Amino acid sequence: MKLPSQFNNGEIVYDYIFSGLGASNSLIVLALLKDNLLRNKKIAVIEPSLKIINDKTYCFWAHPNDPIVIDLKPIINRYYNNVVINGGQKQNISDQPYYLIRSIDLYNYVRERLLKANIPIFNCSTNEVCSNKDIYTIKTAHGNFCTYYLFDSAPPKKETPYTRAIHLHQSFYGVRIKCDHDLFQENTFEMMNFNVDQNNFTQFIYTLPYSGNEALVELTRFGAKKIDIDYAKEVLSEALQNKVGNYEIIDEEIGCIPMTTHLHQPAIYSGILKTGTNANLIKPSTGYGFKNMFRFAEMVKKEFINTNCKDLNTLSLKVKKRFRFYDTLLLIILLYWPNQGKRIFTKLFLTQNVKTIFLFLDEQTSLLQEIKIFKSLPLAPFIKSLLVYAVKHNFLRYLITALILLLYFIIKQYNPTIALYYSYIIIVLGLLWVGIPHGALDHLTISSSKKSPSMFIVKYLTTIIVYYFMWQFFPSLSLLIFIVYSSFHFGESELQEINLTVTAVSTYLKALMLGASILVFIILTHIQESIAIIINIKGLEFVKLHEELLAKYAIPTALLAIFYLSILAISTNKLSIYALVTLLIVGAFTNLLIAFSIYFICQHSLNAWSHLQHQLKVNSFGLYKKALPHTIGAFLILITCILLNIKEPNQVKTILPSFFIFLACISLPHFVFMHLFYKQE
């Protein structure tokens, strides 16, 4: 069905709008215009900048017959057949030269092509994008623009604070200089020279000659802190005076490229395609992105030809997972041990041919080549980086959990009594370590404008006391409430761990379903023990009458629950959900207390601790200090609960029901505060 050409108040609806005319959108426009894919379409470009200055320099290496070289030949300013690295020997790269494109040449070239195709450029900033029946409205200070498809190059929004991504900057200050005599070899560039002050970062000088006496010379920093321009000017000036003597500055270049392991999510609407940095086109470990942007543009062109832009938002450039892993290890080193960068890069360039390095950076090497590369590098920094990676991505947590459980099963084979005491010790230590402390931080989850310590404690204790008395007078209702909010709380925490915030109705239901599956599996795979606890709670003795029926359907229902969780793990392909399924299955071969504790401590509590740590920007030691008073209060409530429920000194069988009621009572306000905490982010 043909869509209308006007929308709402007579606003023109464009077929395609390009929001931003940076490198990525420019390359997409050129690719589409080249094959006449925009013919007879109504197109517009929205770009706040006039794009009349040379603000960037794009560089890439490629074979002379590669499409990127052929297509962009009119604007390739120059290329280099030789490279020098860190003051070493000149290496020939004529089979894949290093090409240079000035940003102003790209902008002018795209403008010429747009003008020829009668495509207008509106110089205004995008304030907001709204969707209505597959038509997207771009709101600007100069009016609204409507389109069926939007190519959005807006800069990335800040990521969820508690994600485990590494964030660094490739910041630089460069000058284009002119000397009074020839000093440079026009056909040779210097990629990295580390013989410069490191300032506890990884810093190097990068030189691109324009002629024998003219070159672009940049001081670049890889680090968590952007380079200070005054400092950069001083360091670069000193280096240039030592190397070239007198020179004249023709132009300056200042910039910063993100170096991050964070993966930006696609647009939620099928007709919006994120481009540029927001499309994850910048290689984390180097900051290079121009070649990826060209590949992405070619992918968009194929999408136009093959599917006519159906599900445009799902387009993404595929990255081999092992290269993402390599990038992460290097960024961890540059973040925590930045002084190791010079050592690593120097060793890399000394031991490897530059052509192999180019292939590696293009992610075209074989696994054997990569092993040889890493074998030539300093081992210690990468081992430390691997440990940090294991902690950040929970591999270490699950490894320790596996070892603890393995030891439990080994001890159980020889002496079940000792194994039981061993499990109790581990559970108590786990609760002291993170189980109870993570809930003792609820006072930190409320916004500062609403903080009142005394009122917080009053509300918290009031909720616990009221719910405790509900257990005494309305145990069935209390149990139902506990199952519902616990299910949602567990499910919400798991979704947060895979970066899915609970906002829409569908995600609320998903959280409830996920958490209910966890509880159902734990309870029903230990149905006899679960019933034994429940019937010892006053008012719930009637559950004993349904024991046979519950036992009959326990295993089939538990299998349905674990099947659902397994499907979720496969569909999300997230380690956290795979680990959840594994922990639950292993727990099925232990007793109820151990099974629940495995999940509660090793999965739920540690996930929540990580969320709190990253969101509040407080390290673990700081969190323990802040949690201590409330942790003590929680233990006092536990002791009170046990004393109130034990009527006779030898009535030990009521300890577990008392612990269950204690857990339910302190969990209710905790669930409320954590939900609000997740929402306010």
N, C-alpha and C positions, 0 to 999 in steps of 0.2 A: 504494500500500500504506500502511495506517495505521501510523504509528510508535508505539512503546510509550509509555505515559505515565510509566513509571518506568525508571530506568537504574542499572546497577551495583548499589550497595547500597541499593536502594529509594529513591534520590533522585528527587524530583519533577522531571520535565522540562517546562519552560515552553515555550510556543510562541514567545514573544518576551521578551527581557530588554533593558531599557534601562540600560546602565551609565553613570551620570552623568545629572544632571538640569539641565545648563546650558541656555543659550538654544537650541542646535541640537536637542538631544534633546527639549526641552520643546515646541518648535514641531512636531517630527515627531509627538509624542504627541497634540498638539491637532489636527493635521491628520487623523490616523487616527481619533481619537475622533469628530470632527465627522461623518465619513461612516460611522460604525458599523463600521469595518473591524476593530476588535478584539473585536467581539461574539462570545461563545462561545469565546473564546481564553483560554488561561492566560498571564497577563502578570505580570511583576515589574519593579520599578525598584530598582536598587542605587545609592545615593547616600551618600557619606561625610558630607557636610555636612547640617546640619538646615535650611539655607536659610531662616533667620529674620531675616536682616539685609539691608538694601539695599546690596549691594556693587558694583553697576554701574548705569550709565544707558545704555539703548539708544536710539539716535536714527536716524532715516531720513527721507528725503523721498519723497513719493508723491502721486499724484492721489487726491482724496477717495473716488473710486469704485474704487480698486485693491483687489484681494482682501486684501492685507495690512492695509489700513486697516479694511475691513469685518469681517474675521475677528477682529482684535485690538482692536476698538473698546472692549470692556469694560475693557481695561487701559491704554488710551492715556491718559496722565496729563494731557497738554496738547499743543497744537500751536501753531506760529508761522506767521503769514502774511507776515512781513517779516524781512529779514535785513540786518545791517550787517557789512561786511567791512573789517577793518583801519582802523576809524574813519571809513569813507567814508559815502556817502549811503545812506539806507535804500532797499532794493529790495523790491518786492512779489513774493511767491511764492505767492499764494493759490491758484493753479491746481495747485501741488504743494507743499503746506505741509510744514514740518519737524516731525515727530512725535517725542514723547518717551515712553518707557516705563521705569518704574522696575523694576529687577530683582526686587525683593521682590513687586511686583504680579504679575509673570509667574509667579514661584514659587508664590505663593498661589493664583493662578488654575488652574495646572496641578494643584496638590495637590487642589483642590476637584473638578476633573474626574476625577482618578484615584480619589478617595474615592467619588465617585458611581458610578464604573464598577467598584468593588470591586477595584481594582488596588493591591497592597501596595507600600510603599516600605521597603526594608531599609537602615538607616543603617550601612553598613560599606564598607570600601575594597577594591577589586579588587587582588589580589596577582598573579594569573597567570590566563591563559586557555589552556586545552588543548582539543585536538580529538580526537574518537574516533568514527569512523563517522557523520559529519555531525551529531554532537551535541557541543556546546561546553560545557565545564565552566569556570565562573568560580570561582576559589578565593579565599576571603576569610578573614579572621581569625575570622569567626563561622560558618564552614561553607562548603560548596560549593553552587553553583547550576548547574543544567544547562538548556540551551535548544537549540532548533533554529535560532534566529536571534538574533543579538546586534547591538545598536546601540551601538557603542563610542565614547564621547566622551573617552577617555583622552588626556592631553596628548601631543603628538608626541615621539617619541624623537629623540635627537640624530642628525642626518643624517651620511652618509658624509663624513669630514673633507675629502677632496680635491675634492668637488663645487664647481662654480663659482658657487653661489648666493650672493646678497647677504643678509646678516642685519643688520637694524636693529631698533630698538624705538620704539614710540610709547608713551612712559612719561609718566605724568601724576600730579599731585597737585591735588586740588580741594577746595573748602570750600563748604558751603551756608551762606550768610550771611543775617543779618537786620539791616536798617538801621533807624534810628529815624525815617526819613522816606522818602517815595517817591522812588526814583532810576531805576527800571527801567521800561521799556515792556513790559507783560505779553505783548504780541503780537509782540515783536521780539527776536530773539536775535543775538548777535555770534559769527560763525563763527570768525574768526581775527583776532587783533590782534597784530601783530608789534612794536608799540612797547614792547618789553620787552627786558631783557638777553638776548643770544643765547648768550653763554658758549661761542662757537665751535661752536654747534650751530644747529639751526633750532627756535626756541621761540616760542610764541604763547600768548595768553590767550583762553579760550573761555568765553562767558557765556550761561547759559540762565536767564532770569527765571522765577520761580514766582508772583510777584506784584509789585506796585509797589515793595515794600521787601525782597523776598526773592529770592535767585538762587543758582544753582550756578555758581561761578567756578573754572575750572581753568587751571593752567599746564601746557602740554603740550610735550614735546620729541620731535623726530624725530632720532634719532642712534644711533650704535653703542654708546654708553654710556647706561645708564638714568639718569634724573634723580635726583639726591640729594635725599631728602625734606627734610632740614634746609635745604639751599640753596633748594629750591622754596618752602618756607614763608616764608623770608626775602624772596624776590623777589615772591611773591604778596602778602605782607603790605604791602610797600612800595607795590605797584601799587594795592592796595585803599585804602590810606590816602590816596593821592593822588587817587583817583577818588571814593570814597564817604565818606571820613572815618571816623566811628565805626561799628562793626558788631559783631555777635555771631555767633560760629561755632556753628551748629546741628549740623552733621555734617561728616565728612571722607570723601573718596573717593580711594583710591590704586589705581593699576592700571598694567598694561603690556600692550600689544597687539603681537604680532609683525608686523614689516614685512619680508617675505622673498620672494625669487623662487624659493625651494626648493619643489618640488612633492612633497608626501608621496605615497608609493605606496599603492595600495589594499591592503586586507587580503588575505592569501594564500588564505584560506578563503572559499568562495562564500557562506557563511551569515553572514559578519561584515561589517557596514558601518561604516566609520569616519565619524564625524560631527564637526561643529565645525571647529576649526582644522586638525585632521588630515585633513579632507576638502577642504582648500584653499579654504575659503569666505571667508577674510579677504582683502580687496583689498590687495595689497602696498604701494601708494603712499599709501593713506589710513588703513588699519586698519579701515575700515567692513566689517561682515560680516553685520549683522542681516538686511538685505534678502536677501542671498544665502542665508542660513540658511532664510528663509521659502520662497524659490524651491526650495531643496533639499528641504524638507519636502513641498512640492507634488509634486516629482518622485518622492519615495518613495511618496507616496499613489498616484500613477499606477502605480508598479511593483506595489503591492499589488493593484490592480484588474486590471491587464493580464497580469501574469506570475506572480502569487502568489509573489513574492520569489525567483524563479529568478535565479541569479547576482547576488545582492544586492550583492556587493562591487564589481561593475563600475560601479555608479552614480556619476556625477560630474557636476558642474555645468560645462557647456562654457564656455570663455573664448576670445574672439577673440584670435588670436595677436598681432595688432598692438598690442592693449592690454597684453598681457603684455610686449611689447617696450617700450612707453612707460613702463610701471611700472619696468622694469629700468633704463632710462636715468636716470629720476629718482632711484632708489635709489642708483645709482652716484654721482651728484652729491652726494647727502646723505651718502654714506659718505666720499668722498675730498675733497670741497670743501663741507663742511656750512654754511659761512658764505654760500654762494650760495642757500640755500633761501629766505631772506627775500626776496631780490631777485626770484627766480623767481615765488614765490607772489604777491608784491605786484604785479608786472607783469601776472600772469595775471588777477587780480581787477580791476585798473584798466582792462584792455583788453577783457575779456569779460563778457557778461551772465551773472549768476549762474545763470540757467536753462540756458544753454548749458553752463556748468561742471557743473551737476548731471547733464545728459544725458551729458557726457563721462565723468564718474565712474561713471555707470551703464552705460557702454560702449554708448550708444545713438546716438552721433553718426555722421555720414557722414565719409568720408575727406576730402572737401573742407572740412568744418568743422574737422577735426583739423589740416589743413594751415594753415588760418587761425589756429588757436590757437597752433601752434608758431611760426608766422611772427611772432607778437606777442611771443614770449619772447626773452630774451637768447640769442644764438646760440652764443657761445664755450663756455659750460659743457656744452652738449649735444654739441658737436663733440668736446670732450675725453672726454665720457662715451661717445660712439660709438666712439672709439678704444679705450678701456678694454674696452668690450663686444666689439669685434672681436678683441682679444687674448684675453680670457677665453673666448670661444666659438670661437677658432681661425680666425676669418675672415681675420685679418691674416696668420697663418701660411700659409694656403693661397693668399692673394693673392700674397705674396712668392714662394712656390714656383712659382706660375703664371708670374710675371714672369721668374724665373730660367730656367725651362724654355723659355719663349718666346724669350728671348735665345739660348739654346743652339740651338734649331731655326733661328733666323735666321742665326747665325754658320755653322752647318753647311751651309746653302745656298751660302755663298760660299767657305768654307774648312773642310773637314772636319777637317783636322789641328789648326787653331786651336780648333775646337769641342771636340775631344777633350781638348786641354790645359786649356781652360776648364772642362770637366766635372771633370777631375782636381783642379783647384784648388778648385772648389766642394765636391767630395766630401771633400777633406782638411779644409777649413774646417768643414764640417758635422760631421765626426768629432771635430774638436777642440772644436767649439762644444757639442755635446750627445751625439753618438753614443757616444763612449767615456766622457765624464764621468758620464753617467747610470748606467753600470755600475760606475763607481768610487765609488759611494755605498752599495754593498752593506753596508758596515760600520755604516751608520746604520739599516739595516732591522731589525736584531735588537733585541729588547727589552732595556732597560737592565739587567735582572736577570741577563741571560746574556752581557753584554758582557765580553770579555777581548781587547784588541787583539792581543796576541801569539798567542793561540790562534786567533783569527779568521784572521790572516794565514797561520798554519801550515796550517790546514784548507783555506783557499782555494787556496794554492799547491800543496798536496798533491793536491787534486782536479785542478788544471790539469795537473800533471806526470804523474799516473797516466793521465789521459785522453790526454795527448800520446803517451805510450808505447803506449797502446792503438791509436792511429792508426798507429804504426810496425809493430805486430805483428798487429793485427786491424782492418784498415782498413774492411772491409765492415760488420762489426758496429758500428764507431765511426760510420760514415756513417748507418746505420740509427738509432742512438741519437740522433745529431744531428738528424735529420729529425723524430723523434718529439718530443723535448723542445722543439725550436725551434717546431714547430707549436703545441704546447700553450702555450708562453710567449707567442708572438705572439697567439694566440687569446685567452688570458686577459687580456692587456693591452687588447685591443680591447673585450672584454666589460666590463672595469673602466671603460673610457671611457664606456660607456653605462649605468653604474651597476648592472651585474649581476655580483655576486660569485660566484666559482666555489666552490660548497659541495657541492651534490648531485651524484650520478652523472651526471644529465642535463646539468648545466652543464659538468662535466668533458669529456663527449663533445662538447658544443657548442663549447667552447674548442678542442679538438683538431681538430674538423672545420673551424672557421673559420680557424685558423692553417695547417692543411694546404692549404686552398684558396688561401691567399695564396702559400705557397711553391710549390705546384704551378703556379700561373699564371705566376709570375716565371720559374721554371726552364723550363717547357715552351714558353713564348713565346720563349725564348732557348736552345733545346735544343742547337744546335751548340756554342755558347760554353760551356754547362754541361758537356757531354761533354768538351770540350777541357780544362777544369779538372780534372775527375774523373780522366781517364785519365793525367794527369801526377802523380797521387798514387800513391806506391808501393803496389802490391797491388791497385789498382783499374783496371789497364790492360785487363782483360777487358771492361769496359763498352763498349770500342770495337767489340767483336764484335756488340753489340746496337744499334748506332747506327741502322741502317736501320729496325728495328722501333720503336725509341723515337721516331724522327722521324715515323713513319707515324701514331702515335696521339697525338702531342704536342698538336696544335691542337684536335682534338675534346675531349680531356681538359681542356685549358686553358679551353675554352669552357664546359664543365660547371662548372668551378671558379668562373669569373666569374659564371655564371648563378646559382649558389648564393649568392654574395656579394651579387648584385643583389637577389635575393629577400629576403635578410636586411635589406638597406638599406631596402627598401620596407616590410617588416613592422615594423621598429623605428622607421622614419621619423626616424633620427638623422643629423645632419650628419656625424658622424665616420665612419659606415659609407659614406655617399654619397661622402665625400672619399676614403676608402680605395679604393673601386671606381674612381673617377676617376684616382687616382694610378697604380693598377696598369695601367689601360688606356693611359694616356699613356706609362708606362714600357715598354710592349710595343713602342713605336716608337723606342726607344733601345737602346743595348747593355746587356748583362747587368749590368755594374758600376753603370751609372747607374740602371737600373731598380730594382736592389736597394737602392741608396743612397737613392733617392727615398723608398721605403717605410721603410727602416730609420731614416733621419734625420728626415724630415718628418712621419712618422706615428708609428712605434713609439717612437722615442727621446724625441720631444717629449711624447707622451702620458705616458710613464713619468716624465719630468722633472716634469711637472705633478702627477702623483700623489704623487711624493716631496715636492714643494714644499708641497703642501697638507696632506698627512698629517703631515709632520715640522714644519710651521709654520716653515719657514726660507725666506727669499727667495732668488732666483737667485744673488746675489752670495755669500751665505753658503754655498750648496751648492757653488759653484765652489771656494771656499776649502777646504771639507771634502773635496772630490773630488781636489784637486790632487796630493797624494802618490801616491794610487792610480792616477791618470791617467798620471803619469810611469812608474809600475811597469808599467802596461799597455803603454806604448810600448816599454819595455825588453824585455818578453816578445815583442812583435811583431818587434823587430829580431833577437832571439835565434832566433825561429822561422824567419825568412828566412835567416839565416846558416847555420842547421843544415840547411836544405833546398837551398841553392844550392851545388852541388858544384863548379861551374866559374864563373869570373868572368862569362862571357857567357851564362850559362844563365838569362836573364831570364824565360823562359816559366814558371819555377817560382815566380815571385813571387806570382802569383794563387793557386795551390794553397797556398803557404805562408801567405798572408793568410787563406785559407779555414780552414786548420787552426788558425791563431791565433784566429780568430773563434769557432770551435767550442770550443776549449779554455777561453777566458775566459768563454764564454757558459754553460757547464754550471753552475758554482757561482752565477753571476748568476741563472740561471733558478730555482735552488733557493731562494735568498734572497728573490727577488722574490715567488715563490709564497707563502712563509711570511709575508712582509710583507703581502701582500694578505689572507691568511687571518686574521692576528692583528687586523686592523681589525674 
